[in-house]
Amino acid sequence: MSTYEAKLQGREEIAQGTMAFHFEKPAGFIFKPGQAIDLLLPDAPDLVAGSARHTFSIASAPFQDELVVATRMRDSAYKRALSALPIGTQVRLEGPSGSLTLHSDRARPALFMAGGIGITPFMSILRQAAKDRLPQQMVLLYSNRRPEDAAFLAELQQLARQQPQNFRLVATMTGMGKSQQPWDGATGAIDEALVRQICAEIAAPICYLAGPPAMVEAVRHSLGDAGVNDDDIRSEEFYGY
Ligand SMILES: Cc1cc2nc3c(=O)[nH]c(=O)nc-3n(C[C@H](O)[C@H](O)[C@H](O)COP(=O)(O)OP(=O)(O)OC[C@H]3O[C@@H](n4cnc5c(N)ncnc54)[C@H](O)[C@@H]3O)c2cc1C
């Protein structure tokens, strides 16, 4: 892993309580879609030793000229310091790290399963795949409580419309009772029935999971129960949720 300096260029809310942070891409920084960086914040009053570093998957794709991370804005010391960073601040990045990257056997489909902000590594993969016009088949199961919480949903819906042969999106909501928005898509968790249904439609996928640890563990069980071999499952747990 190498260390880089990068300037914060902008930030915006991309779903309720979820922000994207845009950094300039440092010269020489090379990464694969699906990889992560450690973001080290400059000194801030309530950051105690060791808490100035967090790991984030890179949501932007390598072809883009910026680095974007996205996060749920919980009330932690780190997130308070991150949201207070003035635009133009230099931060330290370490990376890239992680191996939640697309398999090289293009004949095998990819089945991505994201819980909430676990969507970030798959955004990078899907954006780069669309740019490269990868013919590989990809399916994304994307679970959120409500459409209001679902980061990048409109972009994903557009990617699915643009590449109907290669990319299928199944977004599912688990808490529509608390939503103010209309939703005519799937509801309920990513469970064994959904996984079985998708696995019956695509041959021998490599499965990728990202999200809160409890979600990753539950979906891993569902995949096992649906007969997916453990060797074909890759996962990343986002601690702290
Ligand atoms: C590879 C990777 C990629 C990630 N990508 C993203 C991303 O794209 N977006 C995003 O929002 N988050 C991502 N995360 C999670 C992120 O690093 C933070 O943990 C998360 O945002 C919570 O931070 P917080 O400041 O809200 O909570 P914190 O106050 O930092 O943490 C809350 C609690 O989480 C637990 N915890 C924290 N770190 C660890 C750890 N390493 N091992 C075990 N328990 C731990 C502790 O119990 C801690 O008290 C990623 C994590 C990993 C490992």
The ligand as an ORCA input file, in Angstrom:
! r2SCAN-3c Opt
* xyz 0 1
  C     -12.944     -3.038      3.084
  C     -13.923     -2.082      3.730
  C     -14.624     -1.194      2.914
  C     -15.534     -0.296      3.505
  N     -16.207      0.559      2.675
  C     -17.103      1.408      3.223
  C     -17.843      2.304      2.376
  O     -17.685      2.344      1.155
  N     -18.736      3.135      2.987
  C     -18.928      3.111      4.346
  O     -19.774      3.882      4.829
  N     -18.256      2.287      5.143
  C     -17.342      1.434      4.624
  N     -16.643      0.596      5.448
  C     -16.865      0.704      6.898
  C     -16.126      1.938      7.435
  O     -14.722      1.719      7.431
  C     -16.577      2.274      8.887
  O     -16.328      1.175      9.731
  C     -18.051      2.610      8.947
  O     -18.320      3.691      8.057
  C     -18.470      2.980     10.371
  O     -17.776      4.114     10.767
  P     -18.330      5.053     11.945
  O     -17.370      6.190     12.082
  O     -19.754      5.367     11.623
  O     -18.323      4.125     13.202
  P     -17.122      3.824     14.232
  O     -17.381      4.624     15.435
  O     -15.786      3.965     13.553
  O     -17.311      2.269     14.475
  C     -18.453      1.754     15.126
  C     -18.096      0.352     15.673
  O     -17.701     -0.538     14.606
  C     -16.828     -1.513     15.123
  N     -15.631     -1.591     14.294
  C     -15.055     -0.564     13.654
  N     -13.980     -0.995     12.944
  C     -13.884     -2.329     13.166
  C     -13.016     -3.317     12.697
  N     -11.987     -3.043     11.862
  N     -13.230     -4.601     13.118
  C     -14.272     -4.882     13.939
  N     -15.139     -3.968     14.398
  C     -14.948     -2.715     14.015
  C     -16.491     -1.131     16.533
  O     -17.314     -1.890     17.399
  C     -16.891      0.321     16.586
  O     -17.196      0.725     17.882
  C     -15.725     -0.291      4.906
  C     -15.008     -1.179      5.718
  C     -14.125     -2.058      5.143
  C     -13.341     -2.999      6.031
*
